[in-house]
């Protein structure tokens, strides 16, 4: 059966469009944790921003990475790392904590720093909490109706906790961000990490803790560049790369405010 010229043109055009679509770069915003010889996990910038706060509060309290793993697994199960306005009964926030159960007021529990601090303080009071399985520790704090549900988030939580505790260089990247106007990095760092000064020289683990926090909080704080230990992440590239101009110290840059039209 003969095929008309018009049909051939349409077919070729469809093929060309298909090839172009296949080659088009992915523009979806996202933050990925990728540790050596391990699976990579991708979350939205909002989720990773909240994860950074949770992990930072644990570091400020001088708790080990295991505490952040428990906290992150809990928040992943309870809210998918979103600061929810409501939930089951009177549950609110990242951990779906309930004012009626003595966790605090609604306003307090919608504050990620307060909510994370409350979680860690209750976790640290558990006997031998640091040797308990993740799901047991989480359930002992939360008293959930589905006590085994936390276990499914352990791999993701462990990977994020390791990255946020500076155990692996350049383990977190964020791409295709929509940067907010430059925020007060010193105030946020003081509240979450316990220090207003991030830039300058640091031991490796501490430097990568701060650098990873900055990348995860980049969209909310309007950060478009972070450098440490000879590597640089930019919001434009969405990746870490070797940078001979970066130097060994931690440095950051915030995006210029948009000019009025």
Buried (B, 14 or more C-beta within 10 A) or exposed (E): EEEEEEEEEEEEEEEEEEEEEEEEEEEEBBBBBBBEEBEEBBBBBBBBBBBBBBBBBBBBBEBEBBBBBBBBBBBBBBBBBBBBEEBEEBBBBBBBBBBEEEBBEBEBBBBBBBBBBBBBEBBBEBEEBEEBEBBBBBBBBBEBEEBEBBBEBBBBBBBBBBBBBBBBBBBBBBBBBEBBEBBEBEEBBBBBBEEEEBBEEBEEEBBBBBBBBBBBBBBBBBBBBBBBBEBBBBBEEBBBEEBEEBBEEBBBBBBEEEEEE
